[in-house]
Structures are given as C-alpha cells and as structure tokens.
C-alpha cells in the first residue's frame, strides 16, 4: 500500500472513530469506555502498521478530547494498545497476536499507565484495580470485533485469490 493510501485510510479511521465517539461509549466512573477505538486499533495495526496505528489512536483521542466526548485516559490506553498490536502483528503476521497486543496493551499496560494521570493531574485517588477491569472490558469487546472482521476479510480474500489462481492456471 502506498503512503498516500495509508494516510487516506488512517484519516478515514480517525473520522469514523471520532464520529462514533459520542454515540457508542460507556461511562464507568472517571473513564469513558469506547470499544470502537479498540476495533479501529486492531484494524489499523494489521492494515497499516505501527506508525499509522499510533498516529490514528492519538488523532482519535485528541479529537474526542477537543469535542468533549473523551477523557485524558484515552491517550495512554489507545496509543499503547495500538502500538503493541501493530508491533506483534508485524513480527508474527498473525491476527491473533494483534488482538492480544491490543488487549494487553490497552487493558493492562494502558490502564496502569493511566493511574498516575488520575492521581497527579486530576487529583483523584483512583484505584488501580478499578481502572484495569474497565479498560480490559472495553478493549476485549472492541478487539474481538476487529479480530472477527479481519478473519472474515482474510478468509474471503484467500478464497478469491484461490479462484483467480485457478482460472489463470486453466488458461
């Protein structure tokens, strides 16, 4: 995929993520759970790679915060998850590792990284183990949807490639 195509797809994913943020979120205490972000993170990790995945995660988080539909916790969670998902996919070329990277990166590492933000910048004593379940539940749902969609795409793409190869062999 060319650079322009990757930028265009990244911008489209950012637009979808930003536009759906006011419709599909779940407020859980001081965090706003947004499964669509994790869905998009897994897609961009597989389709675009680490740099574009982190860029789109940052972009959606920034736009959501500017519009008032996000929280400061969107930054560490989504960006760490997107990077880990893309890195693991790049190293293994397996969609399951992208799924696992997003879940671990956002659900565990991102939640732990958000704890100091809650205590230092917001002045709240947040329970660390209160943030992990909220982040984990959100990323599990969104990442699972992304995983299923990518598996369907890959299965259909492999089937169509097989048909093209068979017709080329017959000719």
Beta strands, then each sheet from edge to edge (+ up, - down):
strand 1: 26-28
strand 2: 31-33
sheet 1: 1+ 2-
end
